[in-house]
Amino acid sequence: MPGDTLTSRVTFKDMRRGNRSAVLRPLLLDGTLNRIALGRLTGLSSASVTNVITELLEEHLVVEAGTEESEGGRPRVQLSMNPDFGVVIGVDIGETGVRIEAFDLTRRMLGGEVVPIDPNRPIVSDVVADIARTVNKIVGDVAAATPVIGVGVGVPGIVIGAADQALVNAPNIGWADVPLSSLLSQALARPVFVDNCAKTLGLAEMWFGAGRGASDAIVVLLGTGVGSAFFSRGQLFRGVSSSAGEWGHTCIAMNGRRCRCGRSGCVEAYIGAYAIVDQWSAGNNAADEEAVIEDLIDAAARRAAAKELLDEVARAAGVGLASLVNLFNPERIVIGGWLGLRLGPLLLQRINEVLSEQALAYPAARVSVQLGELGRDAVALGASTLVLDDLVSRGGKPRPFDGSLPRPRI
Ligand SMILES: [Zn+2]
């Protein structure tokens, strides 16, 4: 039957791609592995691992990286991703600036730059042009001869649709239904993947940081705003239209403090940097959030009002996290973002106390709350993992740039 032939051909191709993906993922995550370890990690037969590795070596996606002595046997050849195969770009569109970084396939940062943007209502076409210019400059500086595999972008807002066709809704910066993947890929002539910044931070911490090895985990991003990313069995949970994880806008106080989303009592209205700054500077609209937070921390040693405000932040975080513990029963919660990493060491003990009081005893006893390990600017690294994830899921074949993308509508 012709149909059967077609089906079995597709199945073989899928299986081959699946085997290549299975081998590439641990090489990306763990760095250097030998064939035996790859067989153990992937469940593939040694013949399948050898076949896949032979292909990947021929395609220069994987390289040999020395040998390792084995007990009584021949030295084992170590394998790693080829850093020179291609460059991946990570972009973090924050509320006051855009961070753009280039990485090789071993996660080494090759170069980066921060471009300021209008903190109120940045014009989409200006931001797209700035990103395109800076990406091209960085690539020209650090890797002119190396192909760019793709560009990943983290944004502060709700991202609707697949990462390569994303519509961005970010009311905080005045963006509604912005087809950012399409606009940027046209400007850069390269594949572009866009996702929410808390999700890209979450991916980075799960792949390379404090979430490694956890199956069910939540990564929360505390910065100007507040977001989160849920992982179940290692997979990012997105919801029906990709907006899952908007923990910052779950309510912790009925008729509580006004949130900038227009509702009241949201988690973000108590622990987002803008809300804390608003409290500490008595609504004076301080421009430099980080300076105000430093002033608050400094004052906490001397002034009761500062100490009380920080305690309120810890209590609000503990109550908010307790809901997540009750709802999702995670084994690990990772706190990241510049504010999370600044306040975490000061408030973690208090957050844990409140969490234990507020969450059900059984799941509360099984969760550990940790600080992120990748630093305050891990959103760009996380955004680059969107490209790596696509590369791996395609079995290591870079996505060709499709110049025939639909014209963006803005
Ligand atoms: Zn809100």
Residues whose N, C-alpha, C, O or C-beta is under 5 A from the ligand:
A	BS01	ZN	G248 H249 C259 C261 R263 C266
